[in-house]
Amino acid sequence: TKLKPKRVKALYNCVADNPDELTFSEGDVIIVDGEEDQEWWIGHIDGDPSRKGAFPVSFVHFIAD
């Protein structure tokens, strides 16, 4: 069985400082693709896989499925 992707929702706007980071707006849903470390995860915007990058975990909260 394939694991359902971990989904998080943005609590705040986030503007990337670096090209490998994800810019997103409050309310955006992000699919988590991996974890860089405890503070930064890798993901992409739900419905827009071209928008991907690292994002701060403190800017999001988990969506209970």
Secondary structure, DSSP 4 states (H G I P E B T S, - for coil): -PPPPEEEEESS-B--SSTTBPPB-TT-EEEEEEESSSSEEEEEETTEEEEEEEEEGGGEEEPP-
